[in-house]
Amino acid sequence: MVNQKAAQSIAARLREAEASRQPVAPVRTEIAADDAAFAYAVQQANVDLRCASGERIVGRKIGLTSLAVQQQLGVDQPDFGTLFASMAYGDNQPMPLSTLIQPKVEAEIALVLERDLTADRHTFADLIGATAYALAAIEVVDSRVQNWDIRFVDTVADNASSALFVLGSRPVPLRDVDLTACAMTLAQDGEVLSRGNGSACLGNPLNAAAWLADRMVQLGTPLRAGDVVLTGALGPMAAVKQPGTYTVQIEGLGSVRAAFA
């Protein structure tokens, strides 16, 4: 049984860190390393508060899709966070750097659903049939924990270290993109900072999406038509230290730009 009072207290601390732009010490000192339920309860407390204040959920993000990062944090599965409309930006739309603490950017493939995903266990056929199109995307991650000193329960409690996301404007049916072989580059003002491909995301972004779809059904909040799913990083993330434009190019999906003002 999760101690809801304790979860609410930690949630408030992370919320204040975000509002003040003053990061806090890791919360894992108050959450057992294997207590994912407690960490998700902290996350959900802040999700519920945002919904109560009128914010709109538009999808979910998947984190920890790199096997190397999973091994580093001592876990054997991804995690997820909630995406709100207030977090969404369009391609090359200026984003205020001043609202973030220690942001980083990573290149991802976003799936936009046209059907609900409500099965107990989802197949690739289920996911392909439910996906309207894919988009090149950039996730702006940010940690409310000092110096990104995180472990699994820290990032889960902190809404999977999510902050903002940028969607490209070229919708592509899944039949027209190779989700595993597609090459990715992430560059800042022409300088390449990161390279990767679709297979860096759990071998195939659909593996991550299937995990998420199953998990959300287990929690009673299945993915619905219209949801955006950020499937996970295609390569190493890059720190954002000053204003500038970060451009992601994904083979078959085109480009998307995150512009920090």
Secondary structure, 3 states (H helix, E strand, C coil): CCCHHHHHHHHHHHHHHHHHCCCECCHHHCCCCCCHHHHHHHHHHHHHHHHHCCCCEEEEEEECCCHHHHHHHCCCCCEEEEEEHHHEEECCCEECHHHCCCCEEEEEEEEEECCCECCCCCCHHHHHHHEEEEEEEEEEECCCEHHHCCCHHHHHHCHHHEEEEEECCCCECHHHCCCCCCEEEEEECCEEEEEEEHHHCCCCHHHHHHHHHHHHHHCCCCECCCCEEEEEECCCCEECCCCEEEEEEECCCEEEEEEEC
